[in-house]
């Protein structure tokens, strides 16, 4: 920080130090504002991507009969909304430049950081368990005594046919994207539903995980800068309050 507050011999020395502190505060404020803007965009992306994933994961949970596999994705949507709201609060606190508000903003960001780690860990372990058992769920659904409507939903939404590929003809219309007329092997989806569902689970886990890790890194930097800016503004206030004879 340079010279300590209260160690100046005259007003000129104080003004010189004050100008240095204010220049640092201006630079940090600019960086923190950009970080908040990036976090706001990231929150929106998390909400939109989480909504898309929930749409397909709902079908997967219908297969399993267990709604707990939706918990991480719904959590990501809620977390995205929270991050978006906190980012706006961060922009406000950065522009206002009140140290106490900046400290509260940093505390809120710390809470978001812990929530991101917890949500990612929960999703990771649930997806591992789901990946191990998804074939059994598909075999039960696609069995002759299984839920035909659900089997068609899986094939239409995941653009697949059969558990391990197109079965013996005649194929259901959902194997050909719901097109009217006879569905043959040549016009059916080539990928099996087992591969399609597993790919989607892995893809959503990787993409959401990458976004969470990236945002966690930005949040960590924003926490450091928010506390640093609060300190600079506090020192600036003390320097301005100094009196000289």
N, C-alpha and C positions, 0 to 999 in steps of 0.2 A: 504493500500500500504506500510505501514511501515513508515520510515523516509521520510520527505518531500525532494523534489529535491532542492539541494542548502544548506542543513543543515548539511552537512558532514564536519568533521574536517580534514580528510585526505583521501588519495586515497584508503586505505584499507577499510574504512567504505563505501565509494562509491562502491567499487568492490563487497563487501558483499551484498549490497542492489541490485546492478545490477544483480548479480547471482540469487537472489530470484525472481526478476521481469522476468528474462529470463526463469527460470524454470516454472513460472506460464504461460508465453506466450506459451511455448512449449506444455504444457498440454492443454491449451485452443485451440491452433492450431490443435492439434490432434483430439479433440472432434468436432471442427467445420468442419474439413475435413470429419469425419464420418457422421455428420449431412447432409452435402452436398451430400454425396454419397447416403444416404437414400432418400433425396429429389429427386435426379436424378432418382432413381428406381421408386419412387412414381409417378413422372411425366410420365414415360413410362407406368406404370400400368394405369394411368388416361387416357392416349391416347388410349391404346388398349381397355380398358373397355368402354370408351366413343364411340369408333368406333363400337363396338358390339351393344351398346345400340341404336346408331343412325340408324343402319341397321333395327332394328325392329320398332323403333319409327317412321321411315319413313312410314311404313305401317299404323301406328296409325294416323299419320298426313294426310295420304290419306283418312282415314275414316272421319276425322273431316273437311278436306279441309282448315285447318289453320296451316301454317308452323311455327307459333310462338312456338308451343310445342317442336320444335326441337332446339330452341335457347339455352336452358341450356346445352344440351348434346354436341352441337357443341362448346359452350363456354368452356366446360370441356376439350375437345380435345385441343383447342387453349391454355387453361391455362396449361395443361400438357406439351405442347411443350415449353411454356414460362418458366415454372418451371425447366424443363430439361436444357434449355439453361442457365438460371441464376445459376443453381447449378454448371455447369461447370465453369462459371465465378467466382463463390464462391470458387471452388477448386483452381483456378488460383490465386485469391486474397489472399487466405489463405497461399499458398505456397510462394508467392512473399513477403508477410508480409509488405505491404505498407499501412500505416494507412488511407490515403485518399481514396484508392481503397476499403478498408474494410468498410469505412463509406458509400460509394456509394452502395456497396453490401447490407449493412443493410437497406438503403433507398429503394432499389429495392425489398427486401424481404417484407418490410412494405407494398409496393404497391401490392405485390402478396397476402398478408394477407387480405387486403381490397377487392381485386378481388374475393378471395375464398368465403368470407362472402356474397358478393353481388350475386355471381353465385349460391350459395347454396340457398339463400333466394328466388331468382327468380324461380329456379327449384321447390322449395317446393310449392310456391303459384300456379304456373302453373299446377303442377301435382294434386293439390287438386281440381282445377276447372275441369281438364280433367276427374278425377275419378268420379265426380258428373254427368257428361254428357255422359260418354262413352257408356252406354246402349242405349241411344237414337240414337247415331251414328251407333251402330251395328244393331239396329232394322231397320234403314233406308237402310243400305247396304244389309242386308239379306232379305229384303222384296222382294216379287215377281217382283217388278219393279225396284229393286236395281241393283247395279253393281255386276254382278255375278263373274267377274274376280277378283275384289277386295275381295269379300267374300271368294273365293278360296285361295287367297294369305294369308288372315288372318288365315284360317283353317290350311293351310300347315305350315306356319311359327310359329304359336302359338300352333300347335298340339292340335286343339280343333275341336268341331263339333257343329254347331248351336249356336244361341245366348244364349239359356238356356239348351243346351244339344242336342243330336242327334234328329233331327226332324223325321217325318214319312218317311219310305222308299218309293222309292229308294233314297239312300243318294248319294251325289256327291263324286267322287273319292278322293277329297281333304280331306274328313272326315276320309279316311283310309290311309292318307299319300301319296296320288297320285298313289297308286297301281292299276295295271290293273285288270279288272274284276269287278264283282258286289261288291259294298260296302254295307255291312249289319251292323245293329246295333251292332252285337256281335264283329265285327272287327273294329269298328269305335273308334275314340278318345272318351274317356268317359267325359273328362272335357269340360264344355261349354266355348265358346269364351269370354263370359262376364267375367267369373272367370279367364281365362287364361290371358286376356289382363290386367285386374285389378291387378292380381298377378305380372305380369311383370312390370307394372308401379310402384307398391309399392316396389318391389324388387330392381329395378334400382335406385329408389329414396333413399332407405335405404343404398345400397352398395356404391353408389357415395357419399352420404352424410357422411357415416362413413369414407371413404377415405379422403374427404375434411377436416373433423374435425380433423382427425389424422395428416394430413399434415399441417394444420393450427397451431396445437400445436408444431410441429417440427419447422416450420417457425418462430414461436414466440421465441422459445429457440435459434434458429440460429441467430435471430436479436440481442438478448441480448449478445450472445457470440461474434458476429462480432464487436459490439461496444466496448465490454470489451477488445477484442484482440487489437483493434485499439488504445485504451487508454494505454494498457501495452506496445505496441511497441513504442508509442510516448514517454512514460516515459523512456523507455530503451534508446531511442535515445538521450534524454536530459542528462541522466546519463553518457552516453559515451562521450558526448561533454564537460563535466565538466573538468576544468583544475585546477591543484594544483601546488603550488610552490615547 
